[in-house]
Amino acid sequence: MTLALKPDVKVIFNNTGVEYPETYAYRDLLRKEWNLNLIETKPIKSFWQCVKEYGFPLLRVLHYETGKSPETEKPKCCLFLKEIPMRQACLRHSIEAVLTGLRCSESRVRMFTIAQRGQFYLTTKWGYLWRYHPIALWTHQQVRDYLKEHGIPPNQIYLKGKDRSGCMPCTGFLHWEEQLAKANPKMYRIVQRMRKVPLLDDYLQEEDERLRVAIRHFQRPVCDPSEEVLEAVE
């Protein structure tokens, strides 16, 4: 939309260092095809450094239950990977207003932010910066229709079960486990093991081993465990 009015508009990509591979490929595609005037930020601290110092992000929705504001209780990683680098980029490049693709349906936090502030507002947290969210009230279908109508390719990550792109190992939104497991099983395993959460296949492997031990004990064929074998496993 903006490129149609101002082809040389400054485009900021917050490179957190833990984006999905599909997102990096999408960035490269659009930069080449649309000749973007691209500004790319870098994190102040890495995501893994933030995890080491502050732990994995908590579900943002839990802040409502404790009476805390999700805006003031943002994960530290958001601060060091996106917010500070973004503000530094705006100051360095004399940017006074930004347009985003944020939508209400993406999360409760975004829904309440738009409900409280509207689709455009002035933020003074990191200096004076106007924020505009032109498609905040669009549905997922409206976005798909717009992309199809204007021949815009989608980020391929949306074809892998994700309903929003963002930091790959983020644990701060609902249903992140299911989405990450579908989109990138390798990263899902890394995150869960760092969180010391057993994986389903780990559990199944343990059960298989217990069954094999019980079968060897009773000298029964693996394909036909008897009731006493199953009782031993239990």
C-alpha positions in Angstrom: 0.0 0.0 0.0 2.7 2.5 1.1 5.0 1.7 -1.8 2.2 2.7 -4.3 2.3 6.2 -2.8 6.0 6.5 -1.8 8.3 3.9 -3.5 11.4 5.0 -1.6 9.7 4.7 1.9 12.1 3.5 4.5 11.3 -0.1 5.5 12.5 -1.5 8.8 13.1 -5.2 9.3 13.8 -6.1 13.0 16.2 -9.0 12.6 16.0 -10.7 16.0 18.4 -13.4 14.9 15.8 -16.1 15.6 13.3 -15.5 12.8 12.0 -18.4 10.8 14.1 -19.4 7.8 10.9 -18.7 5.7 10.9 -15.1 7.0 14.5 -14.5 6.0 13.7 -15.9 2.6 10.6 -13.6 2.3 12.7 -10.6 3.3 15.2 -11.4 0.6 12.5 -11.9 -2.0 10.7 -8.6 -1.3 13.9 -6.7 -1.1 14.9 -7.9 -4.5 11.6 -7.9 -6.3 10.4 -4.5 -4.8 13.8 -2.8 -4.6 13.1 -1.9 -1.0 14.8 0.9 0.9 15.5 -1.6 3.6 16.9 -0.8 7.1 17.8 -3.9 9.1 18.2 -3.8 12.9 20.3 -6.1 15.1 19.5 -7.2 18.6 21.2 -5.6 21.6 21.4 -9.1 23.3 20.7 -12.4 21.6 17.6 -14.3 22.4 19.6 -17.1 24.0 21.4 -14.6 26.2 18.1 -13.2 27.3 16.8 -16.7 28.1 20.0 -17.4 30.1 19.5 -14.1 32.1 15.7 -13.8 32.4 14.2 -17.2 31.3 11.9 -18.0 28.5 9.0 -15.6 27.9 5.9 -16.2 29.9 2.4 -16.2 28.3 1.4 -12.6 28.0 -2.3 -13.5 28.7 -1.2 -14.5 32.3 -0.6 -10.8 33.1 -4.3 -10.1 32.8 -5.0 -12.7 35.4 -2.5 -11.2 37.8 -3.7 -7.6 37.2 -0.5 -6.6 35.5 -0.3 -4.8 32.2 1.1 -6.8 29.2 2.6 -3.5 27.9 4.6 -2.9 31.1 5.4 -6.6 31.6 6.8 -7.4 28.2 9.4 -10.1 28.0 13.0 -8.8 28.3 13.8 -10.4 24.9 11.3 -8.1 23.2 13.1 -5.1 24.7 16.6 -6.1 23.6 15.7 -7.8 20.3 13.1 -5.4 18.9 12.1 -2.3 20.9 15.5 -0.7 21.6 17.0 -1.5 18.2 13.8 -0.2 16.5 14.0 3.1 18.4 17.7 3.5 17.7 17.0 3.0 14.0 14.2 5.6 14.0 16.5 8.1 15.7 19.4 7.4 13.4 17.3 7.7 10.2 15.0 10.6 11.4 11.9 8.5 11.3 8.9 10.2 13.1 6.1 7.8 12.2 5.8 4.1 11.4 3.2 2.0 9.7 2.8 -1.6 10.8 0.9 -4.8 9.7 -0.3 -5.4 13.2 -3.9 -6.9 13.5 -6.2 -7.2 16.5 -6.9 -10.9 15.8 -3.3 -11.9 16.2 -3.3 -11.7 20.0 -5.2 -10.4 23.0 -2.5 -7.9 23.7 -2.7 -6.4 20.3 -6.5 -6.4 20.5 -6.5 -4.5 23.8 -3.8 -2.1 22.5 -6.0 -1.1 19.6 -9.1 -0.9 21.7 -7.4 1.4 24.1 -5.4 3.6 21.8 -7.0 3.3 18.4 -5.4 2.6 15.0 -3.0 5.5 15.3 -1.4 7.1 18.3 1.7 8.9 19.6 4.0 6.9 21.8 6.6 8.6 24.1 8.2 5.6 25.7 11.4 5.9 23.6 10.9 9.4 22.4 8.2 10.8 20.2 7.0 8.3 17.5 3.6 8.1 15.8 2.4 4.5 15.2 -0.2 3.7 12.5 -1.9 0.3 12.1 -3.9 0.6 8.9 -5.0 -3.1 8.8 -5.6 -3.6 12.5 -9.3 -4.4 12.0 -8.8 -6.7 9.0 -9.6 -10.4 9.2 -7.3 -13.1 8.1 -9.4 -13.6 5.0 -9.3 -10.0 4.1 -5.5 -10.2 4.2 -5.5 -13.3 2.0 -7.9 -11.6 -0.4 -5.7 -8.5 -0.6 -2.5 -10.5 -1.3 -4.3 -12.5 -4.0 -5.8 -9.5 -5.6 -2.5 -7.6 -5.8 -0.3 -10.7 -6.7 1.7 -10.5 -3.4 3.3 -13.8 -2.4 2.7 -14.8 1.2 5.4 -15.6 3.7 5.7 -19.4 3.4 5.7 -19.9 7.2 1.9 -19.3 7.1 1.6 -22.5 5.0 3.1 -24.5 7.9 0.4 -24.0 10.6 1.6 -20.6 11.8 -1.1 -17.8 12.1 1.6 -15.2 12.7 5.3 -14.8 12.1 7.7 -13.7 14.7 10.6 -15.1 16.8 10.8 -18.8 16.2 11.5 -19.9 19.8 9.0 -17.5 21.4 7.0 -19.1 24.2 4.9 -16.0 25.1 1.7 -16.6 23.2 -1.1 -19.2 23.3 -0.6 -22.5 21.4 3.0 -21.8 20.6 3.9 -25.4 21.2 1.6 -26.8 18.5 2.6 -24.1 16.0 6.3 -24.4 16.5 6.2 -28.2 16.5 4.5 -28.1 13.0 6.5 -25.3 11.6 10.0 -26.2 12.8 10.2 -29.5 14.8 14.0 -29.1 15.3 13.6 -25.8 17.1 10.6 -27.2 19.1 12.9 -29.9 20.4 15.6 -27.5 21.3 13.2 -25.2 23.2 11.4 -27.9 25.1 14.7 -29.6 26.2 16.0 -26.2 27.4 12.8 -25.8 29.3 13.2 -29.4 30.6 9.9 -30.4 29.3 9.6 -34.0 28.1 8.8 -34.5 24.4 6.0 -36.9 23.4 8.4 -39.0 21.4 10.8 -39.1 24.4 7.9 -40.5 26.5 7.1 -43.1 23.9 10.7 -44.2 23.7 10.8 -44.6 27.5 7.5 -46.6 27.4 8.9 -48.8 24.5 12.1 -49.5 26.6 10.0 -50.4 29.6 8.0 -52.8 27.5 11.1 -54.4 26.0 12.5 -55.0 29.5 9.3 -56.5 30.7 9.0 -58.7 27.6 12.6 -60.0 28.0 11.8 -60.7 31.7 8.8 -62.9 30.8 10.3 -64.3 27.6 7.2 -63.2 25.5 7.2 -62.2 21.9 7.3 -58.5 21.3 4.3 -58.6 19.0 2.0 -60.2 21.5 2.5 -58.9 25.1 0.5 -60.8 27.6 -1.6 -59.3 30.4 1.2 -60.0 33.0 3.7 -58.2 30.8 1.4 -55.1 30.6 0.9 -55.3 34.3 4.7 -55.3 34.8 5.0 -52.3 32.6 2.5 -50.4 34.6 
